[in-house]
Amino acid sequence: MKRLQLWLGLVLVAAVVAAGLVSLVWTPFDPIRVVPADRLLPPGWPHLLGTDGMGIDIASQLLVGARGCLIVGIVSVGIAVVIGVPLGMLSGQVGGWLDDVIMRLTDIAYAFPALLLAILLAAALGPSTVTAMVAIGVATIPAFARVARAGTTQMMASDFVLAARASGTSRLGIARRHIAPNIAPVVGVQASVGFAMAILAEAALSYLGLGTPRSTPTWGTMLRDAQGFLLVTPNLAVWPGLAIALAVLGFNLLGDGLRDLLDPRLREAT
């Protein structure tokens, strides 16, 4: 059952990645071209998933939306990893008052959800993809900092780290040679879960008009545009909603599967 979760997550994530890569070189139709004569067409040929209220092909928009969510996820998770993991490792290594300060700062950061932070940044800088990526990344930093701190604290009590400290190895050397490789699997699992949350947050921000501009199709923008046609053609909301649900499910299943596979305590329990 646990391996089934992992494989199902891999399949769903691979489908999202494949859709994003395909959109780089090919889409069935122009994803931003307005064709009034083709508006609200039902699924069929040549528009396999139909068209929206402006006559734009839905399948083409879904492909481009997959590429956008992947970019937002990669950048936002990258920001969280680059900032959160070193902070957590520093906190776990040094301890004392610095540990308390870093952890209290992460608690404060938890009080600012990604949506609220995006609204603040959008008010100052204007809504954009960069604003969404920065907001989601900053809001995710505390989770990575806590995961890295927990792993570092555990590693600092291990025999091989104690031996390295006794031999005079610097804290940076211990972090690079011993701590980072051992906490990498846990950070990878958190990255998969964070990717799912980034996709969901980006869709919400686009739906509110605080993310990617309308000139670039996103799943959240498609949901917002479909709102006015729910009673006429509900499939306009079904396709982007299904894409978001499957992408989030895929990354969550992948994270759970990796955790079960990489955590030795869970392997012993099974």
ChimeraX attribute file (.defattr): number of C-alpha atoms within 10 A of each C-alpha:
attribute: neighborCount
match mode: 1-to-1
recipient: residues
	/A:1	7
	/A:2	14
	/A:3	14
	/A:4	11
	/A:5	19
	/A:6	22
	/A:7	16
	/A:8	18
	/A:9	25
	/A:10	18
	/A:11	15
	/A:12	19
	/A:13	21
	/A:14	15
	/A:15	16
	/A:16	25
	/A:17	18
	/A:18	14
	/A:19	20
	/A:20	21
	/A:21	16
	/A:22	15
	/A:23	21
	/A:24	11
	/A:25	7
	/A:26	13
	/A:27	17
	/A:28	15
	/A:29	15
	/A:30	12
	/A:31	22
	/A:32	16
	/A:33	11
	/A:34	15
	/A:35	14
	/A:36	12
	/A:37	9
	/A:38	17
	/A:39	16
	/A:40	21
	/A:41	20
	/A:42	16
	/A:43	15
	/A:44	10
	/A:45	9
	/A:46	10
	/A:47	18
	/A:48	15
	/A:49	19
	/A:50	22
	/A:51	25
	/A:52	26
	/A:53	19
	/A:54	16
	/A:55	19
	/A:56	24
	/A:57	30
	/A:58	26
	/A:59	21
	/A:60	23
	/A:61	26
	/A:62	26
	/A:63	27
	/A:64	23
	/A:65	28
	/A:66	27
	/A:67	22
	/A:68	22
	/A:69	26
	/A:70	20
	/A:71	16
	/A:72	24
	/A:73	26
	/A:74	19
	/A:75	18
	/A:76	27
	/A:77	30
	/A:78	17
	/A:79	21
	/A:80	24
	/A:81	25
	/A:82	14
	/A:83	18
	/A:84	26
	/A:85	26
	/A:86	17
	/A:87	23
	/A:88	27
	/A:89	25
	/A:90	22
	/A:91	25
	/A:92	24
	/A:93	22
	/A:94	12
	/A:95	15
	/A:96	10
	/A:97	10
	/A:98	14
	/A:99	19
	/A:100	12
	/A:101	13
	/A:102	20
	/A:103	19
	/A:104	12
	/A:105	12
	/A:106	22
	/A:107	14
	/A:108	11
	/A:109	18
	/A:110	16
	/A:111	11
	/A:112	14
	/A:113	15
	/A:114	26
	/A:115	19
	/A:116	14
	/A:117	20
	/A:118	29
	/A:119	21
	/A:120	15
	/A:121	19
	/A:122	19
	/A:123	11
	/A:124	10
	/A:125	12
	/A:126	15
	/A:127	21
	/A:128	19
	/A:129	20
	/A:130	18
	/A:131	23
	/A:132	28
	/A:133	27
	/A:134	21
	/A:135	28
	/A:136	31
	/A:137	27
	/A:138	22
	/A:139	25
	/A:140	28
	/A:141	26
	/A:142	26
	/A:143	23
	/A:144	27
	/A:145	27
	/A:146	22
	/A:147	18
	/A:148	29
	/A:149	26
	/A:150	17
	/A:151	20
	/A:152	24
	/A:153	19
	/A:154	14
	/A:155	22
	/A:156	18
	/A:157	10
	/A:158	10
	/A:159	10
	/A:160	13
	/A:161	18
	/A:162	14
	/A:163	11
	/A:164	16
	/A:165	15
	/A:166	9
	/A:167	9
	/A:168	10
	/A:169	14
	/A:170	11
	/A:171	15
	/A:172	12
	/A:173	13
	/A:174	20
	/A:175	21
	/A:176	12
	/A:177	13
	/A:178	17
	/A:179	23
	/A:180	19
	/A:181	10
	/A:182	15
	/A:183	20
	/A:184	14
	/A:185	16
	/A:186	19
	/A:187	20
	/A:188	17
	/A:189	21
	/A:190	23
	/A:191	24
	/A:192	22
	/A:193	21
	/A:194	28
	/A:195	28
	/A:196	27
	/A:197	20
	/A:198	30
	/A:199	28
	/A:200	19
	/A:201	25
	/A:202	31
	/A:203	28
	/A:204	20
	/A:205	26
	/A:206	25
	/A:207	19
	/A:208	14
	/A:209	18
	/A:210	23
	/A:211	28
	/A:212	25
	/A:213	14
	/A:214	14
	/A:215	9
	/A:216	14
	/A:217	23
	/A:218	27
	/A:219	30
	/A:220	28
	/A:221	26
	/A:222	24
	/A:223	21
	/A:224	18
	/A:225	18
	/A:226	21
	/A:227	13
	/A:228	14
	/A:229	15
	/A:230	14
	/A:231	9
	/A:232	10
	/A:233	19
	/A:234	13
	/A:235	21
	/A:236	26
	/A:237	21
	/A:238	13
	/A:239	18
	/A:240	25
	/A:241	17
	/A:242	12
	/A:243	17
	/A:244	22
	/A:245	14
	/A:246	18
	/A:247	26
	/A:248	24
	/A:249	18
	/A:250	27
	/A:251	29
	/A:252	24
	/A:253	25
	/A:254	26
	/A:255	26
	/A:256	20
	/A:257	22
	/A:258	22
	/A:259	20
	/A:260	19
	/A:261	16
	/A:262	14
	/A:263	12
	/A:264	11
	/A:265	10
	/A:266	11
	/A:267	11
	/A:268	7
	/A:269	6
	/A:270	7
